[in-house]
């Protein structure tokens, strides 16, 4: 499975795919050509952030950049993280996305401006709030795409129960029906289906 053809269960939306943070560093370097030291706001307790660190390190090495990892685990850490960044004086900042970031975009944008830190974010919404630039996805677009994935996984479950249902035709379902189908799909096809 991959981003083009996801497999398994839909448990949420995400955008820390291979190459995304590397491309973000590349774009940040183009926007701030003098940049050599990049502060990276990252949550070391978030497994998705740990998974993309090798990609970031490889991109930084390719671009001749030095990365400084600054932990930002929650919205309570924002002021402290930006104070640490300002003290270290990086040439630019890469903000790695995590759930609370978009919710507090106005505060984050204010902190980047207050500390005069050119910053790239994975969320376009932060750019509208005042962060220098973004490379990634619009949360609104991802939310609109979610029903497609839910439709695909629901149809797969329905098809397991009744292969006569044409794949691609979505019958009207209530949440109760969907829950019942999910439970029945987990149990396997009924004895009447061959």
KARA-V755534 format. One record per residue. N is the residue number from 1. RES is the residue in one small letter. PHI is phi in degrees with one decimal (* if undefined). Layout:
[[N RES PHI] [N RES PHI]]
This chain:
[[1 x *] [2 x -153.0] [3 x -63.5] [4 x -72.2] [5 x -135.4] [6 x -66.0] [7 x -123.4] [8 x 79.3] [9 x -92.6] [10 x -86.1] [11 x -115.4] [12 x 162.6] [13 x -110.3] [14 x -155.7] [15 x -148.5] [16 x -100.5] [17 x -74.5] [18 x -55.5] [19 x 88.6] [20 x -64.5] [21 x -72.2] [22 x -63.5] [23 x -66.2] [24 x -61.2] [25 x -62.1] [26 x -60.0] [27 x -65.9] [28 x -63.7] [29 x -63.5] [30 x -67.6] [31 x -73.7] [32 x -127.0] [33 x -57.9] [34 x -76.0] [35 x -64.0] [36 x -128.7] [37 x -108.1] [38 x -115.5] [39 x -83.3] [40 x -116.8] [41 x -83.9] [42 x -139.4] [43 x -104.6] [44 x -66.6] [45 x -92.0] [46 x -99.7] [47 x -58.5] [48 x -64.0] [49 x -69.4] [50 x -63.1] [51 x -68.6] [52 x -94.6] [53 x -59.3] [54 x -61.6] [55 x -63.4] [56 x -63.3] [57 x -62.9] [58 x -65.5] [59 x -64.7] [60 x -62.2] [61 x -63.4] [62 x -61.6] [63 x -91.5] [64 x 70.2] [65 x -105.7] [66 x -106.6] [67 x -101.1] [68 x -120.2] [69 x -81.8] [70 x -121.4] [71 x -70.6] [72 x -143.3] [73 x -84.6] [74 x -156.6] [75 x -64.0] [76 x -68.8] [77 x -89.1] [78 x -59.0] [79 x -60.2] [80 x -63.3] [81 x -63.8] [82 x -71.3] [83 x -65.4] [84 x -63.3] [85 x -62.2] [86 x -61.2] [87 x -66.9] [88 x -79.4] [89 x 57.1] [90 x -71.6] [91 x -77.3] [92 x -162.5] [93 x -132.8] [94 x -108.6] [95 x -96.9] [96 x -88.0] [97 x -66.2] [98 x -154.1] [99 x -51.5] [100 x -79.6] [101 x -61.1] [102 x -67.0] [103 x -61.7] [104 x -107.7] [105 x -60.8] [106 x -64.6] [107 x -66.9] [108 x -63.4] [109 x -60.9] [110 x -61.8] [111 x -66.8] [112 x -64.7] [113 x -72.9] [114 x -58.4] [115 x -94.7] [116 x 53.4] [117 x -112.9] [118 x -61.7] [119 x -130.9] [120 x -113.6] [121 x -126.9] [122 x -80.1] [123 x -108.8] [124 x -60.4] [125 x -60.3] [126 x -70.6] [127 x -63.4] [128 x -63.9] [129 x -82.1] [130 x 130.8] [131 x -69.0] [132 x -52.7] [133 x -157.1] [134 x -140.4] [135 x -145.0] [136 x 163.5] [137 x -128.4] [138 x -94.3] [139 x -57.3] [140 x -60.4] [141 x -65.4] [142 x -64.6] [143 x -65.0] [144 x -69.7] [145 x -80.4] [146 x -53.7] [147 x -58.7] [148 x -60.2] [149 x -67.2] [150 x -62.8] [151 x -59.3] [152 x -63.2] [153 x -71.6] [154 x -65.3] [155 x -62.6] [156 x -63.0] [157 x -66.0] [158 x -62.7] [159 x -64.1] [160 x -62.2] [161 x -76.7] [162 x -140.4] [163 x -60.9] [164 x -74.0] [165 x -70.4] [166 x -62.3] [167 x -67.5] [168 x 114.5] [169 x -102.4] [170 x -103.6] [171 x -69.8] [172 x -65.1] [173 x -128.3] [174 x -97.8] [175 x -61.1] [176 x -62.7] [177 x -64.3] [178 x -61.3] [179 x -62.8] [180 x -62.9] [181 x -64.2] [182 x -62.8] [183 x -63.7] [184 x -67.4] [185 x -65.3] [186 x -65.2] [187 x -79.3] [188 x 101.2] [189 x -60.7] [190 x -70.5] [191 x -60.2] [192 x -77.0] [193 x -95.0] [194 x -111.9]]
